[in-house]
Amino acid sequence: MRPTYQKIPLTSETTKMARLLELAGDPTRLRILCFMFKYEKACVTDIAESLDMNLNAISHHLQIMRDNGYFETERIGNMICYILIKNKFTKLLKKIVCNQ
Protein backbone atom coordinates (compact mmCIF):
# COMPACT_ATOMS: atom_id res chain seq x y z
CA MET A 1 0.00 0.00 0.00
CA ARG A 2 1.38 3.40 -1.00
CA PRO A 3 1.50 6.16 1.60
CA THR A 4 -0.51 9.30 1.08
CA TYR A 5 1.87 12.19 0.58
CA GLN A 6 1.10 15.73 1.61
CA LYS A 7 1.17 18.33 -1.17
CA ILE A 8 3.92 20.91 -0.85
CA PRO A 9 2.59 24.12 -2.41
CA LEU A 10 4.71 26.79 -4.04
CA THR A 11 4.22 29.81 -1.79
CA SER A 12 5.62 33.32 -1.84
CA GLU A 13 7.73 32.35 1.20
CA THR A 14 9.22 29.40 -0.72
CA THR A 15 9.98 31.65 -3.67
CA LYS A 16 11.61 34.25 -1.40
CA MET A 17 13.73 31.60 0.33
CA ALA A 18 14.87 30.22 -3.04
CA ARG A 19 15.91 33.72 -4.13
CA LEU A 20 17.88 34.31 -0.93
CA LEU A 21 19.66 30.97 -1.31
CA GLU A 22 20.39 31.70 -4.96
CA LEU A 23 21.98 35.03 -4.01
CA ALA A 24 24.08 33.39 -1.30
CA GLY A 25 25.36 30.82 -3.82
CA ASP A 26 27.73 33.29 -5.47
CA PRO A 27 31.36 32.99 -4.20
CA THR A 28 31.80 36.75 -3.84
CA ARG A 29 28.53 37.09 -1.96
CA LEU A 30 29.50 34.22 0.32
CA ARG A 31 32.71 36.08 1.17
CA ILE A 32 30.72 39.27 1.79
CA LEU A 33 28.35 37.37 4.07
CA CYS A 34 31.19 35.83 6.08
CA PHE A 35 32.74 39.29 6.46
CA MET A 36 29.44 40.80 7.56
CA PHE A 37 28.63 37.93 9.91
CA LYS A 38 31.91 38.73 11.65
CA TYR A 39 31.65 42.54 11.71
CA GLU A 40 27.87 43.16 11.27
CA LYS A 41 28.41 46.72 9.98
CA ALA A 42 30.99 48.04 7.52
CA CYS A 43 31.44 50.59 4.78
CA VAL A 44 31.84 49.58 1.14
CA THR A 45 35.49 50.63 1.02
CA ASP A 46 36.35 48.49 4.05
CA ILE A 47 34.59 45.44 2.61
CA ALA A 48 36.28 45.88 -0.79
CA GLU A 49 39.69 46.24 0.85
CA SER A 50 39.18 43.22 3.09
CA LEU A 51 38.09 41.03 0.17
CA ASP A 52 40.81 42.51 -2.09
CA MET A 53 38.25 43.36 -4.74
CA ASN A 54 37.24 46.29 -6.92
CA LEU A 55 35.03 48.84 -5.18
CA ASN A 56 32.47 48.88 -8.02
CA ALA A 57 32.11 45.08 -8.02
CA ILE A 58 31.61 44.93 -4.26
CA SER A 59 29.15 47.81 -4.37
CA HIS A 60 27.13 46.02 -7.05
CA HIS A 61 26.92 42.80 -4.98
CA LEU A 62 26.01 44.73 -1.83
CA GLN A 63 23.20 46.61 -3.58
CA ILE A 64 21.68 43.36 -4.84
CA MET A 65 21.92 41.84 -1.38
CA ARG A 66 20.41 44.96 0.22
CA ASP A 67 17.53 44.93 -2.27
CA ASN A 68 16.80 41.33 -1.26
CA GLY A 69 16.81 41.86 2.50
CA TYR A 70 20.30 40.89 3.63
CA PHE A 71 21.43 44.41 4.58
CA GLU A 72 20.30 47.91 5.44
CA THR A 73 22.35 50.95 4.49
CA GLU A 74 23.48 54.01 6.36
CA ARG A 75 25.25 57.05 4.98
CA ILE A 76 28.16 58.35 7.03
CA GLY A 77 29.50 61.49 5.38
CA ASN A 78 30.25 60.46 1.81
CA MET A 79 30.48 56.75 2.64
CA ILE A 80 27.76 54.13 2.36
CA CYS A 81 27.85 51.54 5.13
CA TYR A 82 25.95 48.27 5.23
CA ILE A 83 24.37 46.72 8.31
CA LEU A 84 23.53 43.02 8.49
CA ILE A 85 19.84 42.33 9.02
CA LYS A 86 19.64 39.66 11.70
CA ASN A 87 16.76 37.26 11.25
CA LYS A 88 16.12 33.54 11.39
CA PHE A 89 17.38 33.05 7.84
CA THR A 90 20.67 34.94 8.26
CA LYS A 91 21.38 33.22 11.57
CA LEU A 92 20.94 29.82 9.94
CA LEU A 93 22.98 30.86 6.91
CA LYS A 94 25.81 32.00 9.18
CA LYS A 95 26.09 28.49 10.61
CA ILE A 96 26.05 26.92 7.16
CA VAL A 97 28.40 29.10 5.14
CA CYS A 98 30.95 30.37 7.62
CA ASN A 99 31.11 27.63 10.26
CA GLN A 100 30.18 30.19 12.93
Backbone as JSON, one array per atom type, in Angstrom:
{
  "sequence": "MRPTYQKIPLTSETTKMARLLELAGDPTRLRILCFMFKYEKACVTDIAESLDMNLNAISHHLQIMRDNGYFETERIGNMICYILIKNKFTKLLKKIVCNQ",
  "N": [[0.84, -1.18, 0.0], [0.6, 2.16, -0.9], [1.89, 5.12, 0.63], [0.07, 8.08, 1.6], [0.92, 11.1, 0.38], [1.64, 14.38, 1.48], [0.76, 17.42, -0.11], [3.05, 19.81, -1.27], [2.92, 23.06, -1.46], [3.76, 25.73, -3.77], [4.72, 28.6, -2.44], [4.75, 32.15, -1.71], [6.62, 32.58, 0.25], [8.31, 30.35, -0.06], [9.32, 30.92, -2.59], [10.68, 33.31, -2.04], [12.63, 32.38, -0.22], [14.07, 30.67, -1.9], [15.16, 32.56, -3.65], [16.82, 34.02, -1.9], [18.64, 32.02, -1.18], [19.73, 31.49, -3.67], [21.05, 33.91, -4.2], [22.98, 33.82, -2.18], [24.57, 31.82, -3.12], [26.63, 32.66, -4.73], [30.16, 32.98, -5.06], [31.52, 35.41, -4.38], [29.55, 36.78, -2.97], [29.18, 35.04, -0.87], [31.61, 35.4, 0.46], [31.31, 38.08, 1.18], [29.14, 37.82, 2.92], [30.29, 36.23, 4.98], [32.2, 38.04, 5.92], [30.48, 40.1, 6.83], [28.98, 38.71, 8.73], [30.88, 38.45, 10.65], [31.6, 41.14, 11.29], [29.26, 42.7, 11.22], [28.57, 45.41, 10.62], [29.75, 47.59, 8.14], [31.6, 49.76, 5.96], [31.49, 50.25, 2.39], [34.04, 50.6, 1.22], [35.74, 49.45, 3.12], [34.91, 46.79, 3.1], [35.5, 46.08, 0.44], [38.29, 46.41, 0.47], [39.04, 44.49, 2.4], [38.24, 42.13, 1.12], [39.84, 42.25, -1.02], [39.04, 43.29, -3.52], [37.6, 45.01, -6.36], [36.09, 48.15, -5.9], [33.71, 48.93, -7.24], [32.63, 46.45, -8.05], [32.15, 45.15, -5.6], [30.32, 46.97, -4.5], [28.19, 46.66, -6.27], [27.38, 43.96, -5.75], [26.66, 44.24, -3.04], [24.5, 46.03, -3.22], [22.58, 44.48, -4.57], [22.21, 42.49, -2.65], [21.27, 44.02, -0.53], [18.85, 44.94, -1.64], [17.45, 42.6, -1.56], [17.05, 42.0, 1.07], [19.16, 41.3, 2.81], [20.81, 43.26, 3.93], [20.82, 46.55, 5.46], [21.24, 50.03, 4.72], [23.39, 52.79, 5.57], [24.26, 56.13, 5.53], [27.31, 57.66, 6.06], [28.76, 60.56, 6.23], [30.37, 60.86, 3.21], [30.35, 58.21, 2.72], [28.95, 54.96, 2.17], [27.53, 52.69, 4.28], [26.97, 49.32, 5.25], [24.64, 47.32, 7.0], [24.15, 44.34, 8.62], [21.17, 42.52, 8.43], [19.64, 40.93, 10.97], [18.05, 37.95, 11.2], [15.98, 34.99, 11.31], [16.68, 33.54, 9.03], [19.25, 34.6, 8.24], [20.74, 33.97, 10.48], [20.74, 31.17, 10.45], [21.99, 30.78, 7.98], [24.51, 31.79, 8.53], [25.61, 29.8, 10.18], [25.79, 27.75, 8.32], [27.37, 28.65, 6.07], [29.72, 29.86, 7.02], [30.77, 28.46, 9.1], [30.21, 29.35, 11.72]],
  "CA": [[0.0, 0.0, 0.0], [1.38, 3.4, -1.0], [1.5, 6.16, 1.6], [-0.51, 9.3, 1.08], [1.87, 12.19, 0.58], [1.1, 15.73, 1.61], [1.17, 18.33, -1.17], [3.92, 20.91, -0.85], [2.59, 24.12, -2.41], [4.71, 26.79, -4.04], [4.22, 29.81, -1.79], [5.62, 33.32, -1.84], [7.73, 32.35, 1.2], [9.22, 29.4, -0.72], [9.98, 31.65, -3.67], [11.61, 34.25, -1.4], [13.73, 31.6, 0.33], [14.87, 30.22, -3.04], [15.91, 33.72, -4.13], [17.88, 34.31, -0.93], [19.66, 30.97, -1.31], [20.39, 31.7, -4.96], [21.98, 35.03, -4.01], [24.08, 33.39, -1.3], [25.36, 30.82, -3.82], [27.73, 33.29, -5.47], [31.36, 32.99, -4.2], [31.8, 36.75, -3.84], [28.53, 37.09, -1.96], [29.5, 34.22, 0.32], [32.71, 36.08, 1.17], [30.72, 39.27, 1.79], [28.35, 37.37, 4.07], [31.19, 35.83, 6.08], [32.74, 39.29, 6.46], [29.44, 40.8, 7.56], [28.63, 37.93, 9.91], [31.91, 38.73, 11.65], [31.65, 42.54, 11.71], [27.87, 43.16, 11.27], [28.41, 46.72, 9.98], [30.99, 48.04, 7.52], [31.44, 50.59, 4.78], [31.84, 49.58, 1.14], [35.49, 50.63, 1.02], [36.35, 48.49, 4.05], [34.59, 45.44, 2.61], [36.28, 45.88, -0.79], [39.69, 46.24, 0.85], [39.18, 43.22, 3.09], [38.09, 41.03, 0.17], [40.81, 42.51, -2.09], [38.25, 43.36, -4.74], [37.24, 46.29, -6.92], [35.03, 48.84, -5.18], [32.47, 48.88, -8.02], [32.11, 45.08, -8.02], [31.61, 44.93, -4.26], [29.15, 47.81, -4.37], [27.13, 46.02, -7.05], [26.92, 42.8, -4.98], [26.01, 44.73, -1.83], [23.2, 46.61, -3.58], [21.68, 43.36, -4.84], [21.92, 41.84, -1.38], [20.41, 44.96, 0.22], [17.53, 44.93, -2.27], [16.8, 41.33, -1.26], [16.81, 41.86, 2.5], [20.3, 40.89, 3.63], [21.43, 44.41, 4.58], [20.3, 47.91, 5.44], [22.35, 50.95, 4.49], [23.48, 54.01, 6.36], [25.25, 57.05, 4.98], [28.16, 58.35, 7.03], [29.5, 61.49, 5.38], [30.25, 60.46, 1.81], [30.48, 56.75, 2.64], [27.76, 54.13, 2.36], [27.85, 51.54, 5.13], [25.95, 48.27, 5.23], [24.37, 46.72, 8.31], [23.53, 43.02, 8.49], [19.84, 42.33, 9.02], [19.64, 39.66, 11.7], [16.76, 37.26, 11.25], [16.12, 33.54, 11.39], [17.38, 33.05, 7.84], [20.67, 34.94, 8.26], [21.38, 33.22, 11.57], [20.94, 29.82, 9.94], [22.98, 30.86, 6.91], [25.81, 32.0, 9.18], [26.09, 28.49, 10.61], [26.05, 26.92, 7.16], [28.4, 29.1, 5.14], [30.95, 30.37, 7.62], [31.11, 27.63, 10.26], [30.18, 30.19, 12.93]],
  "C": [[0.89, 1.25, 0.0], [0.93, 4.4, 0.05], [0.85, 7.33, 0.88], [0.43, 10.44, 1.42], [1.15, 13.53, 0.63], [1.59, 16.58, 0.44], [2.01, 19.45, -0.55], [3.69, 22.05, -1.84], [3.75, 25.1, -2.61], [4.1, 28.08, -3.49], [5.17, 30.98, -2.04], [6.83, 33.19, -0.91], [8.77, 31.39, 0.6], [10.01, 30.1, -1.81], [11.02, 32.62, -3.11], [12.84, 33.51, -0.87], [14.65, 31.1, -0.78], [15.73, 31.36, -3.58], [17.07, 34.05, -3.19], [19.0, 33.28, -1.01], [20.44, 31.11, -2.61], [21.42, 32.82, -4.84], [23.2, 34.62, -3.19], [25.0, 32.4, -2.0], [26.52, 31.37, -4.62], [28.97, 33.38, -4.57], [31.68, 34.36, -3.61], [30.8, 37.1, -2.75], [28.72, 36.25, -0.71], [30.6, 34.88, 1.14], [32.19, 37.34, 1.86], [29.92, 38.88, 3.04], [29.24, 36.98, 5.23], [31.81, 37.07, 6.74], [31.69, 39.98, 7.34], [28.96, 40.03, 8.79], [29.63, 38.21, 11.03], [31.81, 40.16, 12.19], [30.28, 43.22, 11.84], [27.6, 44.51, 10.62], [29.75, 47.14, 9.42], [30.67, 48.88, 6.3], [31.98, 49.86, 3.56], [33.35, 49.51, 0.95], [36.2, 49.61, 1.91], [36.11, 47.06, 3.58], [35.42, 45.13, 1.38], [37.75, 45.63, -0.46], [39.92, 44.89, 1.51], [39.11, 42.03, 2.14], [39.05, 41.16, -1.01], [40.12, 42.51, -3.45], [37.97, 44.81, -5.12], [36.04, 46.89, -6.2], [33.68, 48.76, -5.92], [31.83, 47.49, -7.97], [31.47, 44.78, -6.66], [30.32, 45.72, -4.06], [27.95, 47.2, -5.1], [26.53, 44.83, -6.28], [26.15, 43.24, -3.74], [24.62, 45.31, -2.13], [22.17, 45.51, -3.84], [21.25, 42.69, -3.54], [21.04, 42.73, -0.5], [18.98, 44.91, -0.32], [16.75, 43.65, -1.97], [16.75, 41.01, 0.23], [17.96, 41.34, 3.35], [20.84, 42.04, 4.48], [20.52, 45.64, 4.54], [21.5, 48.81, 5.18], [22.24, 52.18, 5.39], [24.56, 54.88, 5.73], [25.99, 57.73, 6.13], [29.08, 59.27, 6.23], [29.27, 61.12, 3.92], [30.38, 58.95, 1.62], [29.13, 56.08, 2.86], [28.2, 52.91, 3.18], [26.66, 50.58, 5.12], [25.86, 47.63, 6.6], [23.63, 45.41, 8.06], [22.16, 43.01, 9.15], [19.83, 40.95, 9.66], [18.22, 39.11, 11.75], [17.01, 35.76, 11.27], [16.93, 33.0, 10.22], [18.87, 33.37, 7.9], [21.41, 34.21, 9.38], [21.67, 31.79, 11.15], [22.02, 29.81, 8.87], [24.38, 31.04, 7.47], [26.41, 30.67, 9.61], [26.51, 27.63, 9.43], [27.28, 27.37, 6.38], [29.72, 29.5, 5.76], [31.42, 29.57, 8.82], [31.15, 28.44, 11.54], [28.91, 29.95, 13.7]]
}
